[in-house]
Amino acid sequence: MTDVQKAEMTETEISKWEEKAKKGILRNDSIISTMLNNLRNAFYKSTDGVGLNFKDIGIDTSSNYSKFELVIDETKLKAAIAENPEEVYSLFNKEGDTLYNPTLSSSSKIQRYAESGFAQRVSDIFKDAVRTTRNIDGYKGSLV
């Protein structure tokens, strides 16, 4: 807030404005919330053809849902990597047969999601958010 703006406001208005500013303008933003939910789903949903999930390899989330903090059991993770490195790799980075394309049909998107590892899913979520081209429904990325 500029000094000129401050001079035009009462102390109560200034206090309320500063309180809101401290919370952040992106707090409870629906676009950001949707992206975070998509990222959480990418973490929790199983990947076709991969017999492991993150909990199986010692990676879980904390009980604080709003922060989406990861809790890692290093012993369990190291054991999973030593015993089954290909499955652990696939959990993170499996690539399916369907390539990313914003004009994919709904069924093709669902197939791509199901057969993709976590990193591929995260990549798709961010590509969809910052995409400057239009998707099959005519929309650009949600952050554009």
C-alpha atoms as a printed R data frame, in Angstrom:
    type eleno elety resid chain resno       x       y       z
1   ATOM     1    CA   MET     A     1   0.000   0.000   0.000
2   ATOM     2    CA   THR     A     2   1.334   3.408  -0.913
3   ATOM     3    CA   ASP     A     3   1.500   6.361   1.476
4   ATOM     4    CA   VAL     A     4  -1.176   8.138  -0.587
5   ATOM     5    CA   GLN     A     5  -3.516   5.150  -0.259
6   ATOM     6    CA   LYS     A     6  -2.818   4.949   3.455
7   ATOM     7    CA   ALA     A     7  -3.636   8.646   3.929
8   ATOM     8    CA   GLU     A     8  -7.068   8.093   2.392
9   ATOM     9    CA   MET     A     9  -7.963   5.243   4.761
10  ATOM    10    CA   THR     A    10  -8.978   5.028   8.400
11  ATOM    11    CA   GLU     A    11  -6.834   3.133  10.914
12  ATOM    12    CA   THR     A    12  -9.408   0.330  10.936
13  ATOM    13    CA   GLU     A    13  -9.340   0.043   7.133
14  ATOM    14    CA   ILE     A    14  -5.540   0.013   7.148
15  ATOM    15    CA   SER     A    15  -5.513  -2.683   9.821
16  ATOM    16    CA   LYS     A    16  -7.998  -4.847   7.887
17  ATOM    17    CA   TRP     A    17  -6.067  -4.366   4.641
18  ATOM    18    CA   GLU     A    18  -2.767  -5.339   6.261
19  ATOM    19    CA   GLU     A    19  -4.378  -8.386   7.899
20  ATOM    20    CA   LYS     A    20  -5.681  -9.551   4.534
21  ATOM    21    CA   ALA     A    21  -2.332  -8.865   2.849
22  ATOM    22    CA   LYS     A    22  -0.564 -11.060   5.413
23  ATOM    23    CA   LYS     A    23  -2.849 -13.973   4.522
24  ATOM    24    CA   GLY     A    24  -1.862 -13.644   0.883
25  ATOM    25    CA   ILE     A    25  -3.939 -12.993  -2.173
26  ATOM    26    CA   LEU     A    26  -3.683 -16.606  -3.330
27  ATOM    27    CA   ARG     A    27  -5.102 -18.063  -0.123
28  ATOM    28    CA   ASN     A    28  -8.191 -20.139  -0.942
29  ATOM    29    CA   ASP     A    29  -7.747 -19.431  -4.659
30  ATOM    30    CA   SER     A    30  -9.867 -22.004  -6.527
31  ATOM    31    CA   ILE     A    31  -7.332 -22.486  -9.344
32  ATOM    32    CA   ILE     A    32  -4.463 -23.151  -6.925
33  ATOM    33    CA   SER     A    33  -6.681 -25.387  -4.772
34  ATOM    34    CA   THR     A    34  -7.660 -27.439  -7.827
35  ATOM    35    CA   MET     A    35  -4.017 -27.860  -8.816
36  ATOM    36    CA   LEU     A    36  -3.090 -28.968  -5.285
37  ATOM    37    CA   ASN     A    37  -5.920 -31.497  -5.257
38  ATOM    38    CA   ASN     A    38  -4.770 -32.801  -8.639
39  ATOM    39    CA   LEU     A    39  -1.227 -33.166  -7.273
40  ATOM    40    CA   ARG     A    40  -2.501 -35.025  -4.213
41  ATOM    41    CA   ASN     A    41  -4.510 -37.372  -6.428
42  ATOM    42    CA   ALA     A    42  -1.442 -37.987  -8.582
43  ATOM    43    CA   PHE     A    43   0.379 -39.103  -5.441
44  ATOM    44    CA   TYR     A    44  -2.354 -41.364  -4.083
45  ATOM    45    CA   LYS     A    45  -3.758 -43.017  -7.228
46  ATOM    46    CA   SER     A    46  -2.193 -46.281  -8.334
47  ATOM    47    CA   THR     A    47  -0.419 -46.627 -11.662
48  ATOM    48    CA   ASP     A    48  -1.511 -49.386 -14.047
49  ATOM    49    CA   GLY     A    49   1.035 -52.173 -14.208
50  ATOM    50    CA   VAL     A    50   2.927 -51.045 -11.099
51  ATOM    51    CA   GLY     A    51   2.483 -53.257  -8.063
52  ATOM    52    CA   LEU     A    52   3.655 -50.650  -5.559
53  ATOM    53    CA   ASN     A    53   2.354 -47.411  -4.153
54  ATOM    54    CA   PHE     A    54   4.204 -44.725  -2.237
55  ATOM    55    CA   LYS     A    55   3.169 -46.070   1.151
56  ATOM    56    CA   ASP     A    56   4.612 -49.478   0.175
57  ATOM    57    CA   ILE     A    57   8.038 -47.910  -0.356
58  ATOM    58    CA   GLY     A    58   8.002 -45.801   2.812
59  ATOM    59    CA   ILE     A    59   6.693 -42.490   1.478
60  ATOM    60    CA   ASP     A    60   3.532 -41.199   3.094
61  ATOM    61    CA   THR     A    61   1.914 -37.882   3.890
62  ATOM    62    CA   SER     A    62   1.680 -36.233   7.277
63  ATOM    63    CA   SER     A    63  -1.626 -35.874   9.047
64  ATOM    64    CA   ASN     A    64  -1.605 -32.152   8.177
65  ATOM    65    CA   TYR     A    65  -3.670 -32.320   4.974
66  ATOM    66    CA   SER     A    66  -3.386 -28.607   4.242
67  ATOM    67    CA   LYS     A    67   0.405 -28.716   3.909
68  ATOM    68    CA   PHE     A    68   0.803 -32.013   2.016
69  ATOM    69    CA   GLU     A    69   4.061 -32.801   3.780
70  ATOM    70    CA   LEU     A    70   5.820 -36.019   2.886
71  ATOM    71    CA   VAL     A    71   7.072 -38.352   5.592
72  ATOM    72    CA   ILE     A    72   9.801 -40.716   4.449
73  ATOM    73    CA   ASP     A    73  10.841 -43.955   6.109
74  ATOM    74    CA   GLU     A    74  14.396 -44.159   4.762
75  ATOM    75    CA   THR     A    75  14.894 -47.784   5.773
76  ATOM    76    CA   LYS     A    76  11.743 -48.908   3.971
77  ATOM    77    CA   LEU     A    77  12.564 -46.771   0.910
78  ATOM    78    CA   LYS     A    78  16.131 -48.092   0.646
79  ATOM    79    CA   ALA     A    79  14.862 -51.671   0.989
80  ATOM    80    CA   ALA     A    80  12.250 -51.136  -1.744
81  ATOM    81    CA   ILE     A    81  14.886 -49.674  -4.077
82  ATOM    82    CA   ALA     A    82  17.270 -52.559  -3.382
83  ATOM    83    CA   GLU     A    83  14.597 -55.256  -3.780
84  ATOM    84    CA   ASN     A    84  12.614 -53.866  -6.690
85  ATOM    85    CA   PRO     A    85  14.299 -50.915  -8.419
86  ATOM    86    CA   GLU     A    86  12.282 -51.210 -11.658
87  ATOM    87    CA   GLU     A    87   8.939 -51.012  -9.853
88  ATOM    88    CA   VAL     A    88  10.094 -48.044  -7.755
89  ATOM    89    CA   TYR     A    89  11.284 -46.308 -10.914
90  ATOM    90    CA   SER     A    90   7.970 -47.013 -12.651
91  ATOM    91    CA   LEU     A    91   6.028 -45.630  -9.706
92  ATOM    92    CA   PHE     A    92   7.831 -42.345 -10.197
93  ATOM    93    CA   ASN     A    93   8.386 -42.144 -13.941
94  ATOM    94    CA   LYS     A    94   6.452 -44.744 -15.905
95  ATOM    95    CA   GLU     A    95   5.531 -43.493 -19.365
96  ATOM    96    CA   GLY     A    96   2.512 -44.921 -21.081
97  ATOM    97    CA   ASP     A    97   1.747 -45.291 -24.756
98  ATOM    98    CA   THR     A    98  -0.392 -42.145 -24.931
99  ATOM    99    CA   LEU     A    99   1.674 -38.987 -25.383
100 ATOM   100    CA   TYR     A   100   0.702 -35.682 -23.761
101 ATOM   101    CA   ASN     A   101  -1.474 -33.549 -25.997
102 ATOM   102    CA   PRO     A   102  -3.945 -30.878 -24.828
103 ATOM   103    CA   THR     A   103  -6.438 -32.007 -27.462
104 ATOM   104    CA   LEU     A   104  -6.724 -35.595 -26.198
105 ATOM   105    CA   SER     A   105 -10.229 -36.932 -25.713
106 ATOM   106    CA   SER     A   106 -11.430 -37.559 -22.159
107 ATOM   107    CA   SER     A   107 -10.968 -41.306 -22.505
108 ATOM   108    CA   SER     A   108  -7.401 -40.857 -23.800
109 ATOM   109    CA   LYS     A   109  -6.597 -38.502 -20.904
110 ATOM   110    CA   ILE     A   110  -7.933 -41.051 -18.427
111 ATOM   111    CA   GLN     A   111  -5.847 -43.779 -20.077
112 ATOM   112    CA   ARG     A   112  -2.703 -41.605 -20.048
113 ATOM   113    CA   TYR     A   113  -3.238 -40.758 -16.376
114 ATOM   114    CA   ALA     A   114  -3.785 -44.400 -15.374
115 ATOM   115    CA   GLU     A   115  -0.641 -45.620 -17.099
116 ATOM   116    CA   SER     A   116   1.627 -42.733 -16.049
117 ATOM   117    CA   GLY     A   117   3.944 -42.559 -13.061
118 ATOM   118    CA   PHE     A   118   3.907 -39.700 -10.583
119 ATOM   119    CA   ALA     A   119   6.411 -37.467 -12.406
120 ATOM   120    CA   GLN     A   120   4.499 -37.771 -15.684
121 ATOM   121    CA   ARG     A   121   1.249 -36.889 -13.913
122 ATOM   122    CA   VAL     A   122   2.812 -33.856 -12.251
123 ATOM   123    CA   SER     A   123   4.245 -32.754 -15.583
124 ATOM   124    CA   ASP     A   124   0.805 -33.015 -17.209
125 ATOM   125    CA   ILE     A   125  -0.820 -31.032 -14.383
126 ATOM   126    CA   PHE     A   126   1.648 -28.180 -14.822
127 ATOM   127    CA   LYS     A   127   1.524 -28.319 -18.631
128 ATOM   128    CA   ASP     A   128  -2.263 -28.046 -18.463
129 ATOM   129    CA   ALA     A   129  -2.008 -25.088 -16.075
130 ATOM   130    CA   VAL     A   130   0.447 -23.026 -18.160
131 ATOM   131    CA   ARG     A   131  -0.606 -24.138 -21.626
132 ATOM   132    CA   THR     A   132  -1.036 -21.217 -24.046
133 ATOM   133    CA   THR     A   133  -2.664 -23.369 -26.709
134 ATOM   134    CA   ARG     A   134  -6.308 -24.370 -26.472
135 ATOM   135    CA   ASN     A   135  -7.473 -27.801 -25.364
136 ATOM   136    CA   ILE     A   136 -10.244 -29.841 -26.976
137 ATOM   137    CA   ASP     A   137 -12.847 -27.668 -25.180
138 ATOM   138    CA   GLY     A   138 -11.243 -24.424 -26.378
139 ATOM   139    CA   TYR     A   139  -9.649 -23.410 -23.062
140 ATOM   140    CA   LYS     A   140  -6.094 -22.281 -22.393
141 ATOM   141    CA   GLY     A   141  -4.236 -23.231 -19.220
142 ATOM   142    CA   SER     A   142  -5.871 -22.334 -15.916
143 ATOM   143    CA   LEU     A   143  -2.943 -20.071 -14.932
144 ATOM   144    CA   VAL     A   144  -2.867 -18.220 -18.259
